[in-house]
Amino acid sequence: NAVPDLKDSLLYMFTMRSVAYLRSLGTQLLHAGRKPAFAPSGLPVGGLRTSMNCRSFASGAFSMELLKQLRSQSGAPIGECKKALTETGGDDMTKALDWLRQHGVAKATSKVGANDASEGLVGVRVSEDGTTAAIVKVSAETDFASRSADFATLITAVADDTLVAEKSGALDTSNPSDVVKAAIDEGILAIRENLSLSHAVKLTCTEGKWVGYVHGRLAGSDVAGTAAALVHVKPLSDKSASPEVMQEAGKKLAMHVVAAKPAYFSPETVPEDILEKEKSILMEQVGDSKKPADIVEKIVNGRMRKFYEGACLTEQPHMVEEGNPKVSKALSELGLEVTQFEAISI
């Protein structure tokens, strides 16, 4: 007989536990002088009464992976995330996030789709002069494969090739260069898993410099890790700054980006539809307070500032600088400004 797979094993274990439960229940009822009643399905009338939320097995219910993503993106308690998914149909992350926001239990920095659930690694490569940078991601089927030395070698090859690509900006991941194709093919043979290029961006500048940071780096690699960020810093128009100052400030800022996960660069770059949606959610939160309209407007404006502080890089408290000053203020005190960032993670 073939060895049952994990799903079959789990189903068998669940079935046997259910049978044991039914036997125990019948015995208890008989000892109490009562005859157990069973429905046509074989379950006790009224169904099994356990601590398990049976709604999670209903048609159209949410998956554990979706629950995990919602918990990560919203920062809300697990119970509230379950409730949000249940109330919104269980299959729409955006609706669930909106529900959490309307009920005041989710942070305002969520950006649906910011993280990819697949396994893999990301990588960053910056030219010596800081005028060119690359950030890439290669997806794998399992975490075990993505933590191998062969995978780290693949990430380095992809990042190096992206750095010297003819075009700047986001590259076509469905049609990579011959060098990347060959590297991926070699990786598939070595790792014996399906691998794919899922993100590749080349960035350039004519002044200032690009600085990168890789989090969760693999041992022996300065390129590959589980999260990465690139930031472009340059001197203010009336200031000057040495490459060393820009390098140090840029690395701290890139570390901040990985940790804080800003969704937008500045308040001016937040799409209008996002702003309107945010204001609508805030109005729902305070609309029933019976406060005068001018007071409600002040409350909404104050909370919008909080939204910017959570979602926009320039307004966030700098998580790496002492005292956590606002990012734009911390840089301006060094005679610098940030003009762009790019981040990706597993």
C-alpha positions in Angstrom: 0.0 0.0 0.0 1.1 3.5 -0.7 2.2 5.6 2.2 -0.7 8.1 2.9 0.2 11.8 2.4 0.0 14.4 5.2 -3.6 15.3 4.4 -4.8 11.7 4.5 -2.9 11.2 7.8 -4.5 14.3 9.3 -8.0 13.2 8.1 -7.5 9.7 9.6 -6.3 11.2 12.9 -9.3 13.6 13.0 -11.8 10.7 12.1 -10.3 8.4 14.8 -10.6 11.2 17.4 -14.2 11.8 16.4 -15.0 8.1 16.8 -13.4 8.1 20.2 -15.3 11.2 21.2 -18.6 9.6 20.1 -17.9 6.4 22.0 -17.1 8.4 25.2 -20.2 10.5 24.8 -22.4 7.4 24.4 -20.9 5.8 27.4 -21.5 8.9 29.6 -25.1 9.2 28.5 -25.8 5.5 29.1 -24.2 5.8 32.6 -26.5 8.7 33.2 -29.5 6.6 32.2 -30.1 8.3 28.9 -30.1 6.9 25.5 -28.0 8.9 23.1 -29.9 10.3 20.1 -28.1 10.3 16.7 -28.9 12.2 13.6 -28.8 10.4 10.2 -25.3 11.6 9.7 -24.2 9.5 12.7 -23.4 12.6 14.9 -25.2 13.3 18.1 -28.3 15.5 17.6 -27.1 19.1 17.8 -23.7 18.2 16.5 -20.4 17.9 18.3 -19.9 20.5 20.9 -16.2 21.3 20.9 -14.1 24.4 21.2 -13.4 24.3 17.5 -15.1 27.0 15.4 -17.0 24.8 13.0 -17.8 27.8 10.8 -14.2 27.6 9.6 -15.0 24.4 7.8 -18.1 25.8 6.1 -18.3 26.5 2.4 -16.6 29.8 1.5 -14.9 30.1 4.9 -11.5 31.7 5.3 -8.2 29.8 5.0 -5.6 29.8 7.7 -3.2 31.3 5.3 -5.5 34.3 4.7 -6.0 34.6 8.5 -2.2 34.7 8.9 -1.8 37.4 6.2 -4.6 39.5 7.7 -3.1 39.2 11.2 0.3 40.3 9.8 -1.0 43.2 7.7 -3.5 44.6 10.2 -1.7 44.1 13.5 -5.2 43.2 15.0 -5.8 40.5 17.6 -6.3 37.0 16.1 -9.9 36.9 17.3 -10.8 40.1 15.6 -9.2 38.9 12.4 -11.3 35.8 12.5 -14.4 37.9 13.1 -13.5 40.2 10.2 -13.1 37.4 7.7 -16.3 35.7 8.9 -18.3 39.0 8.6 -17.0 39.8 5.1 -17.3 36.4 3.4 -13.9 35.0 4.2 -12.2 35.5 0.9 -11.5 39.3 0.5 -8.5 40.8 2.3 -9.5 44.3 1.4 -13.0 44.0 2.8 -11.6 42.3 6.0 -9.1 45.1 6.5 -11.8 47.7 6.0 -14.0 46.0 8.6 -11.2 46.0 11.1 -10.5 49.7 10.4 -14.2 50.6 10.8 -14.2 48.8 14.1 -11.0 50.5 15.3 -8.9 47.4 15.7 -6.4 47.6 12.8 -3.5 49.9 12.2 -3.7 52.3 9.3 -0.4 51.2 7.6 -1.8 48.1 5.9 -1.2 47.7 2.2 -2.8 44.7 0.7 -0.5 42.8 -1.5 2.7 44.2 0.1 3.9 40.8 1.1 4.0 37.6 -1.0 3.2 34.4 0.8 5.5 32.3 -1.3 8.9 31.0 0.0 12.1 32.3 -1.5 14.8 34.9 -0.9 15.4 38.5 -1.8 18.6 40.2 -2.7 20.2 43.6 -3.1 23.2 44.7 -5.0 24.6 48.3 -5.1 27.4 49.6 -7.4 30.6 50.9 -5.6 29.7 54.5 -6.4 26.1 54.1 -5.3 24.7 55.4 -8.6 23.1 52.0 -9.6 21.2 49.5 -7.4 19.2 46.3 -7.9 16.6 44.6 -5.7 15.3 41.1 -6.7 13.3 38.2 -5.4 13.3 34.6 -6.5 10.4 32.4 -5.3 10.7 28.7 -4.3 8.3 26.0 -3.2 9.7 25.4 0.3 11.6 27.3 3.0 14.1 24.5 3.2 15.2 25.0 -0.4 15.4 28.8 0.0 17.8 28.6 2.9 20.4 26.6 0.9 23.8 27.9 -0.3 22.7 27.1 -3.9 19.8 29.4 -3.6 21.9 32.2 -2.2 24.3 31.8 -5.1 21.3 32.1 -7.5 20.1 35.3 -5.8 23.5 36.8 -6.1 23.6 35.9 -9.8 20.2 37.4 -10.5 21.0 40.6 -8.5 24.3 41.1 -10.4 22.7 40.6 -13.7 19.9 43.1 -12.8 22.5 45.6 -11.8 23.9 45.7 -15.3 20.6 45.5 -17.2 20.2 47.9 -20.1 16.9 49.3 -18.8 16.1 50.9 -15.5 12.9 50.4 -13.5 10.9 47.2 -13.0 12.2 44.4 -15.4 9.9 41.9 -17.1 10.1 38.9 -14.8 8.3 36.7 -17.4 11.1 37.2 -19.9 14.4 37.5 -18.0 17.8 37.7 -19.6 19.6 34.7 -20.9 22.0 34.9 -17.9 19.1 34.9 -15.4 17.3 32.1 -17.3 20.5 30.0 -17.2 21.0 30.7 -13.5 17.5 29.7 -12.6 17.7 26.5 -14.7 21.0 25.6 -12.8 19.2 26.4 -9.5 16.3 24.1 -10.4 18.7 21.2 -11.2 20.7 21.8 -7.9 17.7 22.4 -5.6 15.2 20.2 -7.5 12.3 22.6 -7.0 10.4 24.9 -9.2 11.9 28.4 -9.0 10.8 31.6 -10.6 11.9 35.2 -10.8 9.1 37.2 -9.2 10.7 40.7 -8.7 13.6 42.6 -10.3 14.1 46.3 -10.3 17.1 48.4 -11.4 17.4 51.9 -9.9 19.8 54.7 -10.9 20.7 58.2 -9.8 22.8 61.1 -11.0 23.4 62.7 -7.6 23.5 61.4 -4.1 23.6 57.6 -3.7 21.6 54.4 -3.3 22.1 52.5 -0.1 20.8 49.0 0.7 20.1 46.8 3.6 19.4 43.1 3.7 17.6 41.5 6.7 17.8 37.9 7.7 20.9 37.3 5.6 22.1 33.8 4.9 25.4 32.8 6.4 28.2 33.6 4.1 26.1 36.0 1.9 26.0 39.8 1.9 23.3 39.8 -0.9 20.6 37.3 0.0 18.1 37.4 2.8 14.4 37.4 3.8 13.8 41.2 3.5 15.5 44.1 1.9 15.3 47.8 1.2 16.9 50.4 -1.0 16.8 54.1 -0.3 18.1 57.1 -2.3 19.6 59.9 -0.2 21.2 63.1 -1.4 22.3 66.4 0.0 19.8 69.2 0.4 20.0 71.8 -2.3 21.9 74.3 -0.1 24.0 71.7 1.8 26.8 69.2 1.1 27.4 65.8 2.6 30.3 63.3 2.3 29.7 59.8 0.8 30.4 58.4 4.3 27.6 60.5 5.9 25.2 59.5 3.1 26.2 55.8 3.5 25.6 55.7 7.2 22.4 57.7 7.1 21.1 55.6 4.2 21.8 52.3 5.9 20.0 53.3 9.0 17.0 54.5 6.9 17.0 51.3 4.9 16.9 49.3 8.1 14.0 51.5 9.2 12.1 50.8 6.0 12.5 47.0 6.5 11.2 47.3 10.0 8.4 50.0 9.6 7.2 48.9 6.1 6.0 52.2 4.9 3.3 51.9 2.2 3.9 55.3 0.6 6.8 57.8 0.3 5.1 61.0 1.5 1.5 62.3 2.1 1.6 63.8 -1.4 2.1 60.3 -3.0 -0.9 58.7 -1.3 -3.5 58.0 -4.0 -6.6 60.1 -3.8 -8.9 57.1 -3.6 -7.0 55.9 -0.6 -7.3 59.2 1.2 -11.0 59.4 0.5 -11.5 55.9 1.8 -9.4 56.6 4.9 -11.4 59.8 5.7 -14.6 57.8 5.2 -13.5 55.2 7.7 -12.6 57.9 10.2 -15.9 59.7 9.7 -17.7 56.4 10.5 -15.7 56.1 13.7 -16.5 59.5 15.0 -19.7 60.3 13.2 -22.0 59.0 15.9 -20.2 61.0 18.7 -22.8 63.8 18.5 -20.0 66.4 18.5 -20.3 69.6 16.4 -19.2 69.3 12.8 -16.1 71.5 13.3 -15.0 69.4 16.2 -15.5 66.2 14.1 -13.4 67.7 11.3 -10.6 68.5 13.7 -10.7 65.0 15.1 -10.6 63.5 11.6 -7.7 65.8 10.5 -5.8 64.8 13.6 -6.3 61.1 12.9 -5.2 61.7 9.3 -1.9 63.0 10.6 -1.6 59.7 12.5 -2.4 57.9 9.3 0.5 59.7 7.5 2.8 58.9 10.4 2.1 55.3 10.0 1.9 54.9 6.2 4.3 57.5 4.8 8.1 57.2 5.0 8.9 60.9 5.4 6.4 61.2 8.3 7.3 58.1 10.2 9.2 58.1 13.5 12.7 56.9 12.6 13.0 53.5 14.3 16.8 53.4 14.2 17.7 56.9 15.3 17.8 57.8 19.0 14.7 59.5 20.2 12.8 58.4 17.1 12.6 61.8 15.3 10.5 62.1 12.2 12.4 60.6 9.2 12.5 63.9 7.2 13.7 65.8 10.3 16.4 63.3 11.1 17.8 63.5 7.6 17.5 67.3 7.3 19.6 67.7 10.4 22.3 65.9 8.5 21.8 68.1 5.4 20.2 65.2 3.6 16.9 64.2 2.1 15.4 60.9 0.9 13.8 60.9 -2.6 12.8 57.3 -3.2 12.7 53.9 -1.6 12.1 50.3 -2.7 11.4 47.4 -0.4 10.5 43.7 -0.6 10.2 40.8 1.7 9.2 37.1 1.9 
